Amino acid sequence: MLYVDGDACPVREEVFRVATRLSLPVRVVSNGSRPVRPPGLPNVEMVLVPEGADAADDWIAERITRGDVCVTADIPLASRCLARGARALGFKGRPWTLDNIGNALAGRAVSAEMRERGLQTGGPAPLTQADRSRFLSALDAEIAAARRDAAAPPPRPWVSFE
């Protein structure tokens, strides 16, 4: 299953194309703050959650499981997805992993602190054609990895021998 954090996702069409090619179900989750037109595809479900800062994130994080992929630029949501054993991918094709999510969360906290102090931190650069191409390649790789995750036995819990 693919979950899309849909309110500000610039790569929805790319997700729909890949999911249709691979016969994967997609849930585009939105709180309706930015209306999203349904694509009319049988494998795509539009989910409208109540308004609220993290309503869409909460909906995804409560349902995503191992073997699923979440497409999001929201670093805390990506972290929550990873914690549930799922995979997460940014809009520019950056896979979020247990190895890089901690630094991303820390950088986000630093930027928030700078904004609170009135400093300009700038926003993300516009999405380029190269970003879209990188995203498509990374999405294929993440889906393949998620399928392997789903087929493999669940990880064994860590046990202390002390």
N, C-alpha and C positions, 0 to 999 in steps of 0.2 A: 504494500500500500504506500502511496505517496501522499504526504500531507503538505499543503502549501499554505504558508502564512500569507493570506491573500490580500490584505488591505493595501499594501504598497509593493506588491510583487511585480517587477518589470519583465519577468521571464515566464509568465503563465503560459503563453502560446508555445514556448519551447517545451515546457513540462507536458502540455497536452499532446504535442506531437510524439514525444518519446514514449509517454504512457500508452498512447494509442498503438504505436508500433509494437510495444512489448506486451500489450493486453493487460496493463496494470490499472487497478482502480486508483482514482485520485479524489481527495477531499480538499476543496479550497475553502478555508475557514476565514470568515470575515465578520467584523462587528457592524458592518454596514456604513462605516464612516466615509468610505469611498466606494460607491456602488460598483459592483463587479458584474459584468454581463455574463450570464451562463453561456458556455460554448455550444450547448446542444449536443454534447457527446455522451453516449451511453455509459462510459466508464468514469465520467466526471460528476461528482456530487458537490453542489454548492451548499455550504453550511453557514447559516447566519446565526451568530451568537448575540446575546444581549450586549448593549453598549457597555463599555468599561475598558479601562486601560489595558488590562491583561486578560480579558475574557477569551479572546481567540487563542492566546498562548496557553491558558489554563485548559481549554477544551482539547487542544492538541496534546498537551503534556499528559493529560489524564488517559488518553486513548492509545497513544503511540506505543509500539512494542518492538522487541527485537525482530529484525527483518524488515522494518519500515524505514522510510527516508523522509525527513522533513526538509523542505526548501524554505529557508528563512534568512534574513539579515539580522534578526534579533538574537544577540549573543546569549542573553539569559535563557531564551527558549531553546536555543541550540544546546546549551549546557543541560537543561532539563531532559531533552530528548536523549542525549548521550548517557545520562544517568539511568535511563530506562532501557538501555541496551540498543537503542535505535541509532541511526546515522543522521547527520545533519549536513546541509550544503548551503553555502551562501550564494547570493544572486550572481556573483562574479566568478563562480566556479571554485571557490575555496571550500574544501571539505573541513568541517569542524571535527576535531578529534580530541581524545582525552589528553593528548600531548600539547595541543595549542589553545584549548579553550580557557585554561587558567590565565594565560597571558592576555588573551582577548578580554576577559572579564576585568582584569586589573587595569588594562588600558582604557576600557569603558568607564571605570570608576574615576580614573585620573581626569579624563575628559569632562565628566560630569562635574567634578570638583572645580575644574578650570572655568566651566560655564557659570557655575554658581558664583564665582568670584568676578564675573563680568568679562572674562577673557574670551576672545573669539577662537574657536577651535576648528571652524570650517566644517563642511559636510562631505559626504562621499562624492567622489568624482562621478560624472555621468557614465552610464553604461555604454561601452563601445562595442563595435562588431566583434573585436577580438575577445572581449569579456563574454559575449554571447556564445561564441565558439568554444571558449574554455569551459563555460557552464555546461554546454551540451556534452562535451567529452567527459567532464567530471560527473555529470548526472548518470551517464551510462556506467561509469566505473563504480559509483556509489550503489546503484541498483544491483549490479553484479555482486558486489561485496555484501549487500544486504541479503541477497538470495542465498549466498554461502552461509551467512550468519544464521539465517532461518533454518537451513538444512543441517547445520552442525549441532552437536549436543550443547546444551546450555553450559556456560562456564561454571566450573566448580567453585564453591565459596572458599575463600581463603581461611585456612585454619592455622592457628598458632600452635606450635609444638612445645610451648613453654609450660 
